């Protein structure tokens, strides 16, 4: 079963989260931007014949957007005018044979190297650029654009799909083709400072709010079909020369639309059509001949603004092919919207190390990238392009005197409809065994005479490449050597620094590396210094390696011991505690330092009835009162600490008892009365409570410690009985009934 991957539907910014894009209110679109000149959209050539006055206005309206408007209108049947006489192209579909060939190529497709299918919608060619070409394959709905004026107020577009399941749960096969669409378009625009992306860049990266807004772009909506495709049956449609427009007009003339039902589903075809339609947005016209609106090329080459489905080498053009009817300078025109990239070696030749590779971009026919390197013995410099590369590489190797010692520019041939052989270059030569310095120059090249079918010049041989070097180690002077000195012991948790490694011979500068170092230590690649803070004790035998500037290496083992972190001293503070004879006692002695785990012992006499455990718990039931002092000793990790422990044991408390008898002194009514009831023994903090009976009216108790004072002025005579209960802090309880007589 073919797996499918879920990708959230929505064209953020242009197509909103619900898949809808509204440039302006649809009903106001026409009147807000222009005067309606035509009753309906029409072929520009037909307007030139039937309505010369409207065509004259169309010339004026499109003069700043499109070169050779009048000539093109009369010769190219795919050029149309909308109701406002604004020019756009309606593309022919790819032939059935080409679509079938594309389907066969698609069946053998594999994803881009190094790009997981799950990361498809993160692909970007130049993140951070001020210009953006957003490739949107997720479908949606648009309203309020120029397309709505021509094709309907609400236009729906299916997502890109290669099978009968048309949704945004893209299958692995679909994601593979989507990656190739991106690669094809990214290669065509690689020389320019523009980010070709499948990642939704947000509205701010596309919109151009005013002529001073320098961050903007265009959107290419790649769709199976929908409302517009049903009406046009075309391969794509796009307005001409609208990339740099600003204000609300910028979004009004977008997106460029590419219909995979009309181009063929494979990534090559859709990518070619997408670059073509975006080219119209930049202001490019069709590359055709006197007999055909589209030049299909001749093996192995075709122009992007022709019908480039049929050849593996597709490039921008300036009308050098035989019978060309359009001499527009495509590169110069694109650069009016997306500047040419800054040359990577503008500050001088770049260094190329043995066994390493570097990436570069050729931006034009005069761009020559230079790389310097040291070579010895058999040496190979290899330059490879990318999938769907526009760059045909010319590689030259020059010695220190500027003499070419090797070169490569293979003949380009057709490997398949999608791919060409011979676009890269590889040069192998013999350098002196003692080593010498060389310069590799990389530039675009052509093949044959561009005025003859199948030939092309270096004009648009531009794009990405990767250059790599494989050579030997010079034998000049002393062979590369490495020495590793004795390394001092390190300690866990303590900063360490040593410089045990040195190099000699070979070709400087050197690069140092190491394997097997203790955790927490690392080596400085430039100096060989070993620094850090080790975390694990043990004996280690790391291997140190030095690599010189021409790729020579030498290795040697070393040795280092990491000692455990020192155990801190044991610290015991003087401690004290108190207890009572006959009452259970417990006190945990404490210490710090060591390993954190302690074994306790004592010196001197412990309070009778108490013992000290190995864990430091002093416990038991004291049998004698007094103040006792002894020395407590804590041991941990081979270290000892001691301190004085003082324990004060109080005598056992006497039983709780009444001092005052049950009969209290008598009193007289309406005469001040006061008497005290006392207790003794027990443990302080007493709780008094009258549990029953009544007091003489006008009197009350005040309880304080061992005394309860009854006082007041009795208001009547009588015999009064009440019961008091006293509880001490240990829970002992006594109860007694008291009697007081009040006479008249």
URRAGI-V58305 format. One record per residue. N is the residue number from 1. RES is the residue in one small letter. SS is DSSP state (helix for helix, strand for strand, loop for the rest). BURIAL is 1 if it has 9 or more other ideal C-beta (glycine too) atoms within 8 Angstrom, else 0. Layout:
BEGIN
n={N & N}
res={RES & RES}
ss={SS & SS}
burial={BURIAL & BURIAL}
END
This chain:
BEGIN
n={1 & 2 & 3 & 4 & 5 & 6 & 7 & 8 & 9 & 10 & 11 & 12 & 13 & 14 & 15 & 16 & 17 & 18 & 19 & 20 & 21 & 22 & 23 & 24 & 25 & 26 & 27 & 28 & 29 & 30 & 31 & 32 & 33 & 34 & 35 & 36 & 37 & 38 & 39 & 40 & 41 & 42 & 43 & 44 & 45 & 46 & 47 & 48 & 49 & 50 & 51 & 52 & 53 & 54 & 55 & 56 & 57 & 58 & 59 & 60 & 61 & 62 & 63 & 64 & 65 & 66 & 67 & 68 & 69 & 70 & 71 & 72 & 73 & 74 & 75 & 76 & 77 & 78 & 79 & 80 & 81 & 82 & 83 & 84 & 85 & 86 & 87 & 88 & 89 & 90 & 91 & 92 & 93 & 94 & 95 & 96 & 97 & 98 & 99 & 100 & 101 & 102 & 103 & 104 & 105 & 106 & 107 & 108 & 109 & 110 & 111 & 112 & 113 & 114 & 115 & 116 & 117 & 118 & 119 & 120 & 121 & 122 & 123 & 124 & 125 & 126 & 127 & 128 & 129 & 130 & 131 & 132 & 133 & 134 & 135 & 136 & 137 & 138 & 139 & 140 & 141 & 142 & 143 & 144 & 145 & 146 & 147 & 148 & 149 & 150 & 151 & 152 & 153 & 154 & 155 & 156 & 157 & 158 & 159 & 160 & 161 & 162 & 163 & 164 & 165 & 166 & 167 & 168 & 169 & 170 & 171 & 172 & 173 & 174 & 175 & 176 & 177 & 178 & 179 & 180 & 181 & 182 & 183 & 184 & 185 & 186 & 187 & 188 & 189 & 190 & 191 & 192 & 193 & 194 & 195 & 196 & 197 & 198 & 199 & 200 & 201 & 202 & 203 & 204 & 205 & 206 & 207 & 208 & 209 & 210 & 211 & 212 & 213 & 214 & 215 & 216 & 217 & 218 & 219 & 220 & 221 & 222 & 223 & 224 & 225 & 226 & 227 & 228 & 229 & 230 & 231 & 232 & 233 & 234 & 235 & 236 & 237 & 238 & 239 & 240 & 241 & 242 & 243 & 244 & 245 & 246 & 247 & 248 & 249 & 250 & 251 & 252 & 253 & 254 & 255 & 256 & 257 & 258 & 259 & 260 & 261 & 262 & 263 & 264 & 265 & 266 & 267 & 268 & 269 & 270 & 271 & 272 & 273 & 274 & 275 & 276 & 277 & 278 & 279 & 280 & 281 & 282 & 283 & 284 & 285 & 286 & 287 & 288 & 289 & 290 & 291 & 292 & 293 & 294 & 295 & 296 & 297 & 298 & 299 & 300 & 301 & 302 & 303 & 304 & 305 & 306 & 307 & 308 & 309 & 310 & 311 & 312 & 313 & 314 & 315 & 316 & 317 & 318 & 319 & 320 & 321 & 322 & 323 & 324 & 325 & 326 & 327 & 328 & 329 & 330 & 331 & 332 & 333 & 334 & 335 & 336 & 337 & 338 & 339 & 340 & 341 & 342 & 343 & 344 & 345 & 346 & 347 & 348 & 349 & 350 & 351 & 352 & 353 & 354 & 355 & 356 & 357 & 358 & 359 & 360 & 361 & 362 & 363 & 364 & 365 & 366 & 367 & 368 & 369 & 370 & 371 & 372 & 373 & 374 & 375 & 376 & 377 & 378 & 379 & 380 & 381 & 382 & 383 & 384 & 385 & 386 & 387 & 388 & 389 & 390 & 391 & 392 & 393 & 394 & 395 & 396 & 397 & 398 & 399 & 400 & 401 & 402 & 403 & 404 & 405 & 406 & 407 & 408 & 409 & 410 & 411 & 412 & 413 & 414 & 415 & 416 & 417 & 418 & 419 & 420 & 421 & 422 & 423 & 424 & 425 & 426 & 427 & 428 & 429 & 430 & 431 & 432 & 433 & 434 & 435 & 436 & 437 & 438 & 439 & 440 & 441 & 442 & 443 & 444 & 445 & 446 & 447 & 448 & 449 & 450 & 451 & 452 & 453 & 454 & 455 & 456 & 457 & 458 & 459 & 460 & 461 & 462 & 463 & 464 & 465 & 466 & 467 & 468 & 469 & 470 & 471 & 472 & 473 & 474 & 475 & 476 & 477 & 478 & 479 & 480 & 481 & 482 & 483 & 484 & 485 & 486 & 487 & 488 & 489 & 490 & 491 & 492 & 493 & 494 & 495 & 496 & 497 & 498 & 499 & 500 & 501 & 502 & 503 & 504 & 505 & 506 & 507 & 508 & 509 & 510 & 511 & 512 & 513 & 514 & 515 & 516 & 517 & 518 & 519 & 520 & 521 & 522 & 523 & 524 & 525 & 526 & 527 & 528 & 529 & 530 & 531 & 532 & 533 & 534 & 535 & 536 & 537 & 538 & 539 & 540 & 541 & 542 & 543 & 544 & 545 & 546 & 547 & 548 & 549 & 550 & 551 & 552 & 553 & 554 & 555 & 556 & 557 & 558 & 559 & 560 & 561 & 562 & 563 & 564 & 565 & 566 & 567 & 568 & 569 & 570 & 571 & 572 & 573 & 574 & 575 & 576 & 577 & 578 & 579 & 580 & 581 & 582 & 583 & 584 & 585 & 586 & 587 & 588 & 589 & 590 & 591 & 592 & 593 & 594 & 595 & 596 & 597 & 598 & 599 & 600 & 601 & 602 & 603 & 604 & 605 & 606 & 607 & 608 & 609 & 610 & 611 & 612 & 613 & 614 & 615 & 616 & 617 & 618 & 619 & 620 & 621 & 622 & 623 & 624 & 625 & 626 & 627 & 628 & 629 & 630 & 631 & 632 & 633 & 634 & 635 & 636 & 637 & 638 & 639 & 640 & 641 & 642 & 643 & 644 & 645 & 646 & 647 & 648 & 649 & 650 & 651 & 652 & 653 & 654 & 655 & 656 & 657 & 658 & 659 & 660 & 661 & 662 & 663 & 664 & 665 & 666 & 667 & 668 & 669 & 670 & 671 & 672 & 673 & 674 & 675 & 676 & 677 & 678 & 679 & 680 & 681 & 682 & 683 & 684 & 685 & 686 & 687 & 688 & 689 & 690 & 691 & 692 & 693 & 694 & 695 & 696 & 697 & 698 & 699 & 700 & 701 & 702 & 703 & 704 & 705 & 706 & 707 & 708 & 709 & 710 & 711 & 712 & 713 & 714 & 715 & 716 & 717 & 718 & 719 & 720 & 721 & 722 & 723 & 724 & 725 & 726 & 727 & 728 & 729 & 730 & 731 & 732 & 733 & 734 & 735 & 736 & 737 & 738 & 739 & 740 & 741 & 742 & 743 & 744}
res={x & x & x & x & x & x & x & x & x & x & x & x & x & x & x & x & x & x & x & x & x & x & x & x & x & x & x & x & x & x & x & x & x & x & x & x & x & x & x & x & x & x & x & x & x & x & x & x & x & x & x & x & x & x & x & x & x & x & x & x & x & x & x & x & x & x & x & x & x & x & x & x & x & x & x & x & x & x & x & x & x & x & x & x & x & x & x & x & x & x & x & x & x & x & x & x & x & x & x & x & x & x & x & x & x & x & x & x & x & x & x & x & x & x & x & x & x & x & x & x & x & x & x & x & x & x & x & x & x & x & x & x & x & x & x & x & x & x & x & x & x & x & x & x & x & x & x & x & x & x & x & x & x & x & x & x & x & x & x & x & x & x & x & x & x & x & x & x & x & x & x & x & x & x & x & x & x & x & x & x & x & x & x & x & x & x & x & x & x & x & x & x & x & x & x & x & x & x & x & x & x & x & x & x & x & x & x & x & x & x & x & x & x & x & x & x & x & x & x & x & x & x & x & x & x & x & x & x & x & x & x & x & x & x & x & x & x & x & x & x & x & x & x & x & x & x & x & x & x & x & x & x & x & x & x & x & x & x & x & x & x & x & x & x & x & x & x & x & x & x & x & x & x & x & x & x & x & x & x & x & x & x & x & x & x & x & x & x & x & x & x & x & x & x & x & x & x & x & x & x & x & x & x & x & x & x & x & x & x & x & x & x & x & x & x & x & x & x & x & x & x & x & x & x & x & x & x & x & x & x & x & x & x & x & x & x & x & x & x & x & x & x & x & x & x & x & x & x & x & x & x & x & x & x & x & x & x & x & x & x & x & x & x & x & x & x & x & x & x & x & x & x & x & x & x & x & x & x & x & x & x & x & x & x & x & x & x & x & x & x & x & x & x & x & x & x & x & x & x & x & x & x & x & x & x & x & x & x & x & x & x & x & x & x & x & x & x & x & x & x & x & x & x & x & x & x & x & x & x & x & x & x & x & x & x & x & x & x & x & x & x & x & x & x & x & x & x & x & x & x & x & x & x & x & x & x & x & x & x & x & x & x & x & x & x & x & x & x & x & x & x & x & x & x & x & x & x & x & x & x & x & x & x & x & x & x & x & x & x & x & x & x & x & x & x & x & x & x & x & x & x & x & x & x & x & x & x & x & x & x & x & x & x & x & x & x & x & x & x & x & x & x & x & x & x & x & x & x & x & x & x & x & x & x & x & x & x & x & x & x & x & x & x & x & x & x & x & x & x & x & x & x & x & x & x & x & x & x & x & x & x & x & x & x & x & x & x & x & x & x & x & x & x & x & x & x & x & x & x & x & x & x & x & x & x & x & x & x & x & x & x & x & x & x & x & x & x & x & x & x & x & x & x & x & x & x & x & x & x & x & x & x & x & x & x & x & x & x & x & x & x & x & x & x & x & x & x & x & x & x & x & x & x & x & x & x & x & x & x & x & x & x & x & x & x & x & x & x & x & x & x & x & x & x & x & x & x & x & x & x & x & x & x & x & x & x & x & x & x & x & x & x & x & x & x & x & x & x & x & x & x & x & x & x & x & x & x & x & x & x & x & x & x & x & x & x & x & x & x & x & x & x & x & x & x & x & x & x & x & x & x & x & x & x & x & x & x & x & x & x & x & x & x & x & x & x & x & x & x & x & x & x & x & x & x & x & x & x & x & x & x & x & x & x}
ss={loop & loop & loop & strand & loop & loop & loop & loop & loop & loop & loop & loop & loop & loop & loop & loop & loop & loop & loop & strand & strand & strand & loop & loop & loop & helix & helix & helix & helix & helix & helix & helix & helix & loop & loop & loop & loop & loop & loop & loop & loop & strand & strand & helix & helix & helix & helix & helix & helix & helix & loop & helix & helix & helix & helix & helix & helix & helix & helix & helix & helix & helix & loop & loop & loop & loop & loop & loop & helix & helix & helix & helix & helix & helix & helix & loop & loop & loop & strand & strand & strand & loop & loop & loop & loop & loop & strand & strand & strand & strand & loop & loop & loop & loop & loop & helix & helix & helix & helix & helix & helix & helix & helix & helix & helix & helix & helix & loop & loop & loop & loop & loop & loop & loop & loop & loop & helix & helix & helix & helix & helix & helix & loop & strand & loop & loop & loop & loop & loop & loop & strand & strand & strand & strand & strand & strand & loop & loop & loop & strand & strand & strand & strand & loop & loop & helix & helix & helix & helix & helix & helix & loop & loop & loop & strand & strand & strand & loop & loop & loop & loop & loop & loop & loop & loop & loop & loop & loop & loop & loop & strand & helix & helix & helix & helix & helix & helix & helix & helix & helix & helix & helix & helix & helix & helix & helix & helix & helix & loop & loop & loop & strand & loop & loop & strand & strand & strand & loop & loop & loop & loop & loop & helix & helix & helix & loop & loop & loop & loop & loop & loop & loop & loop & loop & loop & strand & strand & strand & strand & strand & strand & strand & strand & loop & loop & strand & helix & helix & helix & helix & helix & helix & loop & loop & loop & strand & strand & strand & strand & loop & loop & loop & loop & loop & loop & loop & loop & helix & helix & helix & helix & helix & loop & loop & loop & strand & strand & strand & strand & helix & helix & helix & helix & loop & loop & loop & helix & helix & helix & helix & helix & helix & helix & helix & helix & helix & helix & helix & helix & helix & helix & helix & loop & loop & loop & loop & loop & loop & loop & loop & loop & loop & loop & loop & loop & loop & loop & strand & loop & loop & strand & strand & strand & loop & loop & loop & loop & helix & helix & helix & loop & loop & strand & strand & strand & loop & loop & loop & loop & loop & loop & loop & loop & loop & loop & loop & loop & loop & loop & helix & helix & helix & helix & helix & helix & loop & loop & loop & loop & strand & loop & loop & loop & loop & loop & loop & loop & loop & loop & strand & strand & loop & loop & loop & loop & loop & strand & strand & strand & strand & strand & strand & loop & loop & loop & loop & loop & loop & strand & strand & strand & strand & strand & strand & strand & strand & strand & strand & strand & strand & strand & strand & strand & strand & loop & loop & loop & loop & loop & loop & loop & loop & strand & strand & strand & strand & strand & strand & loop & loop & loop & loop & loop & strand & strand & strand & strand & strand & loop & loop & loop & loop & strand & strand & loop & loop & loop & loop & loop & strand & strand & loop & loop & loop & strand & strand & strand & strand & strand & strand & strand & strand & strand & strand & strand & strand & strand & strand & strand & strand & strand & strand & strand & strand & loop & loop & strand & loop & loop & loop & loop & loop & loop & loop & loop & strand & loop & loop & loop & loop & loop & loop & strand & strand & strand & strand & strand & strand & strand & strand & loop & loop & loop & loop & loop & loop & loop & loop & loop & loop & strand & strand & strand & strand & loop & loop & loop & loop & loop & strand & strand & loop & loop & loop & strand & strand & strand & strand & loop & loop & strand & strand & strand & strand & loop & loop & loop & loop & loop & loop & strand & strand & strand & strand & strand & loop & loop & loop & loop & loop & strand & strand & strand & loop & loop & loop & loop & loop & loop & strand & strand & strand & strand & loop & loop & loop & loop & strand & strand & strand & loop & loop & strand & strand & strand & strand & strand & loop & loop & loop & loop & loop & strand & strand & strand & strand & strand & loop & loop & strand & strand & strand & strand & loop & loop & loop & loop & strand & strand & strand & strand & loop & loop & loop & strand & strand & strand & strand & strand & strand & loop & loop & loop & strand & strand & strand & strand & strand & loop & loop & loop & strand & strand & strand & loop & loop & loop & loop & strand & strand & strand & strand & strand & loop & loop & loop & loop & loop & loop & strand & strand & strand & loop & loop & loop & loop & strand & strand & strand & strand & strand & loop & loop & loop & loop & strand & strand & strand & strand & strand & strand & strand & strand & strand & strand & strand & loop & loop & strand & strand & strand & strand & strand & strand & strand & strand & strand & strand & strand & strand & loop & loop & loop & loop & loop & loop & strand & strand & loop & loop & loop & loop & strand & loop & loop & loop & strand & strand & loop & loop & loop & strand & strand & strand & strand & strand & strand & strand & strand & strand & loop & loop & loop & loop & loop & loop & strand & strand & strand & strand & strand & strand & strand & loop & loop & loop & loop & loop & strand & strand & strand & strand & strand & strand & loop & loop & strand & strand & strand & strand & strand & strand & strand & loop & loop & loop & loop & strand & strand & strand & strand & strand & strand & strand & strand & strand & strand & loop & loop & loop & loop & loop & strand & strand & strand & strand & strand & strand & strand & strand & strand & strand & strand & loop}
burial={0 & 0 & 0 & 1 & 1 & 0 & 1 & 0 & 1 & 1 & 1 & 1 & 1 & 1 & 1 & 1 & 0 & 0 & 1 & 1 & 1 & 1 & 1 & 1 & 0 & 1 & 0 & 0 & 1 & 1 & 0 & 0 & 1 & 1 & 0 & 1 & 1 & 1 & 0 & 0 & 0 & 1 & 1 & 1 & 1 & 0 & 1 & 1 & 0 & 0 & 0 & 0 & 0 & 1 & 1 & 0 & 1 & 1 & 1 & 0 & 1 & 1 & 0 & 0 & 1 & 1 & 0 & 1 & 1 & 1 & 0 & 1 & 1 & 0 & 1 & 1 & 0 & 1 & 1 & 1 & 1 & 1 & 1 & 1 & 1 & 1 & 1 & 1 & 1 & 0 & 1 & 1 & 1 & 1 & 0 & 0 & 0 & 1 & 1 & 0 & 1 & 1 & 1 & 0 & 1 & 1 & 0 & 0 & 1 & 0 & 1 & 0 & 0 & 0 & 1 & 0 & 1 & 0 & 0 & 1 & 0 & 0 & 1 & 1 & 1 & 1 & 0 & 0 & 1 & 0 & 1 & 1 & 1 & 1 & 1 & 1 & 1 & 1 & 1 & 1 & 1 & 1 & 1 & 1 & 1 & 1 & 1 & 1 & 1 & 1 & 1 & 0 & 0 & 1 & 1 & 1 & 1 & 1 & 1 & 1 & 1 & 1 & 0 & 0 & 0 & 0 & 0 & 1 & 1 & 1 & 1 & 1 & 1 & 1 & 1 & 1 & 1 & 1 & 1 & 1 & 1 & 1 & 1 & 1 & 1 & 1 & 1 & 1 & 1 & 1 & 1 & 1 & 1 & 1 & 1 & 1 & 1 & 1 & 0 & 1 & 1 & 0 & 0 & 0 & 1 & 1 & 1 & 1 & 0 & 0 & 0 & 0 & 1 & 0 & 0 & 1 & 1 & 1 & 1 & 1 & 1 & 1 & 1 & 1 & 1 & 1 & 1 & 1 & 1 & 0 & 0 & 1 & 0 & 1 & 1 & 1 & 1 & 1 & 1 & 1 & 1 & 1 & 1 & 0 & 1 & 1 & 0 & 1 & 1 & 1 & 1 & 1 & 1 & 1 & 1 & 1 & 1 & 1 & 1 & 1 & 0 & 1 & 1 & 1 & 1 & 1 & 1 & 1 & 1 & 1 & 1 & 1 & 1 & 1 & 1 & 1 & 1 & 1 & 1 & 1 & 1 & 1 & 1 & 1 & 1 & 1 & 1 & 1 & 1 & 0 & 0 & 0 & 1 & 1 & 1 & 1 & 1 & 0 & 0 & 1 & 1 & 1 & 1 & 1 & 1 & 1 & 1 & 1 & 1 & 1 & 1 & 1 & 1 & 1 & 1 & 1 & 1 & 1 & 1 & 1 & 1 & 0 & 0 & 1 & 1 & 1 & 0 & 1 & 0 & 1 & 1 & 0 & 1 & 1 & 1 & 0 & 1 & 1 & 0 & 1 & 1 & 0 & 0 & 0 & 1 & 0 & 0 & 0 & 0 & 1 & 0 & 1 & 1 & 1 & 0 & 0 & 0 & 1 & 0 & 1 & 1 & 1 & 1 & 1 & 1 & 0 & 1 & 0 & 1 & 1 & 1 & 1 & 1 & 1 & 1 & 1 & 1 & 1 & 1 & 1 & 1 & 1 & 1 & 0 & 1 & 1 & 1 & 1 & 1 & 1 & 1 & 1 & 1 & 1 & 1 & 1 & 1 & 1 & 1 & 0 & 0 & 0 & 0 & 0 & 0 & 1 & 1 & 1 & 1 & 0 & 0 & 1 & 0 & 1 & 0 & 0 & 1 & 1 & 0 & 1 & 1 & 1 & 1 & 1 & 1 & 1 & 1 & 0 & 1 & 0 & 1 & 0 & 1 & 0 & 1 & 1 & 1 & 1 & 1 & 1 & 1 & 1 & 1 & 1 & 1 & 1 & 1 & 0 & 0 & 1 & 0 & 0 & 0 & 1 & 1 & 1 & 1 & 1 & 1 & 1 & 1 & 1 & 1 & 1 & 1 & 1 & 1 & 1 & 1 & 0 & 1 & 1 & 1 & 1 & 0 & 0 & 0 & 0 & 0 & 1 & 1 & 1 & 1 & 1 & 0 & 0 & 1 & 0 & 0 & 1 & 1 & 1 & 0 & 1 & 0 & 1 & 0 & 1 & 1 & 1 & 1 & 0 & 1 & 1 & 0 & 1 & 1 & 0 & 0 & 1 & 1 & 1 & 1 & 1 & 0 & 0 & 1 & 1 & 0 & 0 & 1 & 0 & 1 & 1 & 0 & 0 & 0 & 1 & 1 & 1 & 1 & 1 & 1 & 1 & 0 & 1 & 0 & 0 & 0 & 1 & 0 & 1 & 1 & 1 & 1 & 1 & 1 & 1 & 1 & 1 & 1 & 1 & 1 & 1 & 1 & 1 & 1 & 1 & 1 & 1 & 1 & 1 & 1 & 0 & 1 & 0 & 1 & 0 & 0 & 1 & 0 & 1 & 0 & 0 & 1 & 0 & 1 & 0 & 1 & 1 & 1 & 0 & 1 & 0 & 1 & 0 & 1 & 0 & 1 & 0 & 1 & 0 & 1 & 1 & 0 & 0 & 0 & 1 & 0 & 1 & 1 & 1 & 0 & 0 & 0 & 1 & 1 & 0 & 1 & 1 & 0 & 1 & 1 & 0 & 0 & 1 & 1 & 1 & 1 & 1 & 0 & 1 & 0 & 1 & 0 & 0 & 0 & 1 & 0 & 1 & 1 & 1 & 1 & 1 & 1 & 1 & 0 & 0 & 1 & 0 & 1 & 1 & 1 & 1 & 1 & 1 & 1 & 1 & 1 & 0 & 0 & 0 & 1 & 0 & 0 & 1 & 1 & 1 & 0 & 1 & 0 & 0 & 0 & 1 & 0 & 0 & 1 & 1 & 1 & 0 & 0 & 0 & 1 & 0 & 1 & 1 & 1 & 1 & 1 & 1 & 0 & 1 & 0 & 0 & 0 & 1 & 0 & 1 & 0 & 1 & 0 & 0 & 1 & 0 & 1 & 1 & 0 & 0 & 1 & 0 & 1 & 0 & 0 & 0 & 0 & 0 & 1 & 1 & 1 & 1 & 1 & 1 & 1 & 1 & 0 & 0 & 0 & 0 & 0 & 1 & 1 & 1 & 1 & 1 & 1 & 1 & 1 & 1 & 0 & 0 & 0 & 1 & 0 & 1 & 0 & 0 & 0 & 1 & 1 & 1 & 1 & 1 & 0 & 0}
END
